[in-house]
Amino acid sequence: MRATVIHGPNDIRIEEVPDPRIQHPFDAVVRVVSACICGSDLWAYRGVASRVPGQRIGHEFLGVVEETGSEVTGFAPGDFVVAPFVWSDGTCDYCREGLQTSCPHGGFWGEVGSDGGQGEAVRVPYADGTLVPLPREAATDDTLVPGLLALSDVMSTGHHAAVSARVRPGATVAVVGDGAVGLCGVLAARRLGADRIITLGRHRTRTDIARSFGATDVVAERGEAAVEAIRELTGGQGAHAVLEAVGTEESMRTAVSITRDGGAVGYVGVPHGGSAGVDISQMFNRNITLAGGVAPARAYIPELLTDVLTGVIDPSPVFDRTVGLDGVPDGYRAMDDRSALKVRIAF
C-alpha cells in the first residue's frame, strides 16, 4: 500500500509500505476514506519535533473496517468508523474515566512501529476501545465526510479547550489562535451557549470562518496591544473563558492576561518554546484557573457526532483544500506557508 512518510525537515514523501495486518486479536484493519494534515504535523515538517527518517505520519482519519481480530466484538468488515488521534484499550481506569489519552496501552498514530493516518490503510490496536461507529451511508456523503473527519482531532480539541475553560451560557469567551483548532473552539463555545466570542486573528479568510462559527468580535492585534484591545471590549475586565490554541509563550501570556479575575484558560495548543508565558503569581493573585492538555477525543466524539449528524454544528469549513494522496507533500507546503488552513486527503 501507499502512505505518507517523513524523511526530515521539509521532506514528505508518498512511498510503498507494508500492508497492515492483524497482529493481535484486538486489532482491526481500516481502509482509509479520508484523512488530513494537522497543524501539529508541521512541527515535524519544520524540524522542530524530531522524527526518524522514514517514519509514518498523520493522526486524523476515518474509513471502512476491512478485517477484525478474533477478540473484536464491536465492529465487523464494512463498518464505517472514525478514529480519534490516540488509540486506547477502553477498559483501563483512565479510559473508564474519559481520559483515554493516558491509557497505559494507548499510543499515537505515526509513532515508530505504528501506522500513520495519512495512508491507504491503518492497523488499529484495541479497535473496540478506539473506534467510533458512523452511519454506513455517510461514507459516500461528500458533504458530511469533512465534518465527521474533524471529530478525529480538531473539533474534539476545540471542544476540550472550551470545556476546560468552563464555557457556560452567557459567558464572554476569547479564543487565542485562528488555526483549525481555534476556529473549532469558537464553534464549541457557541455550542455551549457563550454570549460573546472574541477571536484573536489577523487572517481575513480565517476570521471570516470564525464569524460564521459564532464569533462576535475580531481582534487583529498581538501581544500587549491584543491585551489592551480585549480589555477595552470587555469594560476592562477580560473574558470569563479563554481558549488557547497556539502553544507559544506569547500566546499563553496573552491568554492569561486577557482572562477576567476568577476566570479560566483552557489550553490545547501543543507547547513549544518553553513555559515562561505562564505567570503563576498573576494567576494566583487574580484567581485564574489553568486547565487543558491533550484532548481525550474518544470521550467527546459520541456527543459531538450527534450534533454533526443533525446539523447543529458543522466544522467542515476548516478544510479549505482537498488533495489526493499524491498531493500530500504540496499540502504540507501549503499549510506551512499559510496558503491553506487545513488540507483534507480524499482516497
C-alpha positions in Angstrom: 0.0 0.0 0.0 1.0 3.7 -0.2 1.4 6.0 2.7 2.9 9.3 3.7 6.3 9.2 5.4 8.7 11.8 6.7 12.4 11.7 6.0 13.4 15.0 7.5 12.6 18.7 7.6 10.5 19.7 4.5 10.9 16.2 3.2 7.5 14.5 3.0 7.1 11.5 0.5 4.5 9.1 -0.6 6.0 5.6 -0.6 5.1 1.9 -0.7 4.9 0.5 2.8 3.9 -3.0 4.0 0.1 -3.7 4.1 -1.3 -3.5 7.6 -2.3 -6.9 9.0 -3.9 -8.2 12.2 -1.1 -8.7 14.7 -3.1 -9.1 17.9 -6.7 -10.4 18.5 -8.0 -6.9 19.4 -6.8 -5.3 16.2 -8.7 -4.1 13.2 -7.6 -3.0 9.7 -9.3 0.1 8.4 -9.2 1.2 4.8 -8.9 5.0 4.9 -11.6 7.0 3.2 -10.5 10.4 4.3 -7.6 11.9 6.3 -6.0 15.3 6.8 -2.9 17.2 7.7 -2.8 18.7 11.2 -1.1 21.9 12.3 0.8 19.9 14.8 2.3 17.8 11.9 4.0 21.0 10.8 6.3 20.9 13.8 7.8 17.7 12.5 7.8 19.1 8.9 9.7 22.1 10.1 12.2 20.1 12.0 11.1 21.4 15.4 9.9 18.0 16.5 12.3 15.1 15.7 11.3 12.1 13.6 13.1 9.0 12.5 13.7 9.2 8.7 11.0 7.0 7.0 8.6 7.3 9.9 4.9 7.3 9.2 2.9 10.5 9.8 -0.7 11.6 10.3 -3.2 11.0 13.0 -6.7 12.0 11.7 -8.7 9.6 9.6 -11.9 7.8 9.1 -12.6 4.8 7.0 -14.1 1.3 6.5 -13.3 -1.7 8.5 -11.7 -4.4 6.3 -10.7 -7.0 8.8 -11.0 -7.6 12.6 -9.1 -9.8 15.1 -10.7 -12.7 16.8 -11.4 -10.7 20.0 -13.0 -7.6 18.4 -16.7 -7.7 19.2 -18.0 -4.2 18.4 -17.1 -3.9 14.7 -17.3 -6.0 11.5 -16.0 -5.6 8.0 -17.9 -2.9 6.2 -18.5 -0.7 9.2 -17.7 3.0 8.7 -15.7 4.4 11.6 -13.8 7.4 12.8 -10.6 7.1 14.8 -9.5 9.6 17.5 -5.9 10.6 17.3 -4.9 8.3 20.1 -5.7 4.6 20.4 -6.8 3.2 23.8 -7.9 -0.1 25.3 -11.3 1.3 26.5 -11.1 -0.8 29.7 -8.4 0.7 32.0 -9.1 3.1 34.8 -8.2 6.2 32.7 -10.4 5.1 29.8 -13.4 4.5 32.1 -12.8 8.0 33.5 -12.8 9.5 30.0 -9.1 10.2 29.8 -8.1 7.8 27.0 -5.0 9.9 26.3 -3.5 8.4 29.5 -4.3 4.8 28.7 -1.2 2.7 29.6 -1.8 0.6 26.5 -2.5 3.5 24.2 -0.5 5.4 21.7 -0.4 7.9 18.9 -0.7 7.2 15.2 2.6 7.7 13.5 4.7 6.6 16.4 7.7 4.5 15.4 6.4 1.0 14.7 2.8 2.1 14.2 0.8 3.1 11.1 0.1 6.8 10.3 -3.3 8.1 9.3 -2.1 9.6 6.0 -2.1 6.3 4.2 -4.4 3.9 2.3 -5.0 1.7 5.4 -4.2 1.5 9.1 -3.9 -1.2 11.7 -5.9 -0.1 14.7 -4.9 -1.6 18.0 -7.7 -2.1 20.5 -10.4 -1.4 17.9 -13.3 -1.8 20.4 -11.8 0.8 22.7 -10.7 3.2 20.0 -13.0 3.4 17.0 -16.4 5.1 17.0 -19.1 3.8 14.6 -20.5 6.1 11.9 -23.6 5.6 9.8 -22.6 3.4 6.9 -24.4 5.6 4.4 -22.3 8.6 5.5 -19.2 7.0 3.8 -20.5 8.2 0.4 -21.9 11.6 1.6 -19.2 14.0 0.4 -20.9 16.9 2.2 -20.9 15.1 5.5 -17.5 13.4 5.5 -15.4 16.5 6.2 -17.4 17.4 9.3 -17.1 13.8 10.6 -13.3 13.8 9.9 -13.0 17.0 12.1 -14.1 14.9 15.0 -10.9 12.9 15.0 -9.0 15.8 16.3 -9.7 19.5 15.7 -13.3 19.7 16.7 -12.8 17.5 19.8 -9.7 19.5 20.7 -11.6 22.8 20.3 -14.3 21.4 22.5 -11.8 20.3 25.1 -10.5 23.8 25.3 -14.0 25.2 25.8 -14.8 22.6 28.5 -11.5 23.2 30.3 -12.1 26.9 30.2 -15.6 26.4 31.8 -17.5 28.0 28.9 -21.1 28.4 30.0 -24.3 30.0 28.7 -24.0 33.8 28.8 -20.2 33.8 29.1 -17.7 36.0 27.3 -15.1 33.9 25.6 -11.8 34.8 23.9 -10.1 32.4 21.5 -6.3 32.8 21.0 -5.3 31.3 17.7 -7.0 31.3 14.3 -5.9 27.8 13.1 -8.4 24.9 12.7 -8.4 24.1 16.5 -9.0 27.8 17.4 -11.8 28.0 14.9 -13.4 24.8 16.2 -13.0 26.3 19.7 -15.2 29.2 18.5 -17.8 26.7 17.3 -17.6 24.7 20.6 -18.0 27.9 22.6 -21.1 28.8 20.6 -22.5 25.3 21.1 -22.0 25.6 24.9 -24.0 28.9 24.9 -21.4 31.6 25.1 -23.0 35.0 24.6 -19.9 36.8 23.3 -17.0 35.2 21.5 -13.9 37.3 20.6 -11.4 35.7 18.2 -7.8 36.8 18.0 -6.6 36.6 14.4 -5.4 38.6 11.5 -6.1 36.4 8.5 -9.3 37.5 6.9 -10.2 34.2 5.4 -9.9 32.6 8.9 -11.7 35.3 10.8 -14.5 35.1 8.3 -14.9 31.4 9.2 -14.7 32.4 12.9 -17.6 34.8 12.4 -19.6 32.2 10.6 -18.9 29.8 13.6 -20.3 32.4 16.0 -17.5 34.9 16.8 -19.0 38.3 17.6 -15.7 40.3 17.6 -12.3 40.0 16.0 -9.0 41.4 17.4 -6.1 41.5 15.0 -3.5 42.8 17.4 -0.9 40.7 19.2 0.9 40.9 22.5 0.2 43.8 24.8 -1.9 45.5 22.0 -4.2 42.5 22.0 -4.5 42.6 25.8 -5.5 46.2 25.7 -8.0 45.6 22.9 -9.7 42.8 24.8 -9.8 44.8 27.9 -11.4 47.7 26.0 -14.0 45.3 24.5 -14.9 43.9 28.0 -15.1 47.0 30.0 -11.6 46.4 31.5 -12.5 43.0 32.9 -11.4 40.4 30.3 -13.1 37.2 29.3 -14.7 34.7 31.6 -13.2 31.9 29.5 -10.1 31.9 27.3 -9.2 29.2 24.8 -5.5 28.9 24.0 -4.9 27.1 20.7 -1.3 28.0 19.7 1.1 26.8 22.4 3.8 29.5 22.4 5.0 31.6 25.3 3.4 34.7 23.8 0.1 33.0 23.2 0.0 31.7 26.8 1.0 35.1 28.2 -1.8 36.7 26.2 -4.3 34.1 27.3 -3.6 34.6 31.0 -3.6 38.4 30.6 -7.0 38.6 28.9 -8.7 36.4 31.4 -11.1 38.0 33.8 -10.4 37.6 37.5 -11.9 34.3 38.6 -11.9 33.1 35.0 -10.3 30.1 33.4 -7.9 29.3 30.5 -8.4 26.1 28.5 -5.1 25.4 26.8 -4.8 22.9 24.0 -2.1 24.4 21.8 0.8 21.9 21.5 3.5 23.5 23.7 6.7 24.7 22.0 9.2 27.3 23.1 9.0 26.9 26.9 6.6 27.8 29.7 7.7 31.4 30.6 4.3 32.6 29.3 2.6 31.2 32.4 2.9 33.7 35.2 1.9 31.8 38.4 1.9 34.9 40.5 -0.5 36.7 38.2 -2.8 33.6 38.1 -2.6 33.3 41.9 -3.4 37.0 42.6 -6.3 37.0 40.1 -7.7 33.5 40.9 -7.3 32.3 37.3 -7.7 28.6 36.6 -5.5 26.9 34.0 -6.8 23.6 32.7 -6.5 21.6 29.5 -3.9 19.5 27.8 -4.2 16.7 25.2 -7.8 16.3 24.3 -9.4 12.9 25.1 -11.2 12.9 21.8 -12.5 9.4 22.2 -14.6 10.7 25.2 -16.0 13.6 23.2 -16.7 12.1 19.8 -20.1 10.4 20.6 -21.8 13.6 21.8 -20.3 15.8 19.1 -21.1 13.2 16.5 -24.8 13.6 17.2 -24.7 17.3 16.6 -22.7 16.9 13.4 -25.2 14.3 12.0 -28.1 16.6 12.8 -26.5 19.7 11.5 -26.3 21.5 14.9 -22.6 22.1 14.2 -20.6 21.9 11.0 -16.9 22.1 11.4 -16.2 21.2 7.7 -15.3 24.8 6.7 -11.9 24.4 8.4 -10.9 22.3 5.4 -10.2 24.7 2.6 -8.2 22.4 0.3 -8.6 18.8 -0.7 -5.9 16.7 -2.3 -5.4 13.1 -3.3 -2.6 11.1 -1.7 0.0 12.2 -4.3 -0.9 15.8 -3.4 0.1 15.5 0.3 3.6 16.9 0.0 2.1 20.0 -1.7 -0.5 20.1 1.1 2.2 20.3 3.7 3.9 23.1 1.8 0.6 25.0 1.5 -0.1 24.7 5.3 3.4 25.7 6.1 3.3 28.9 4.0 -0.3 29.5 5.3 -1.8 29.5 1.8 -4.1 26.7 3.2 -5.7 26.5 6.6 -6.2 22.7 6.7 -5.8 20.2 4.0 -8.0 17.1 3.6 -6.9 14.0 1.8 -9.5 12.1 -0.2 -8.9 8.5 -1.2 
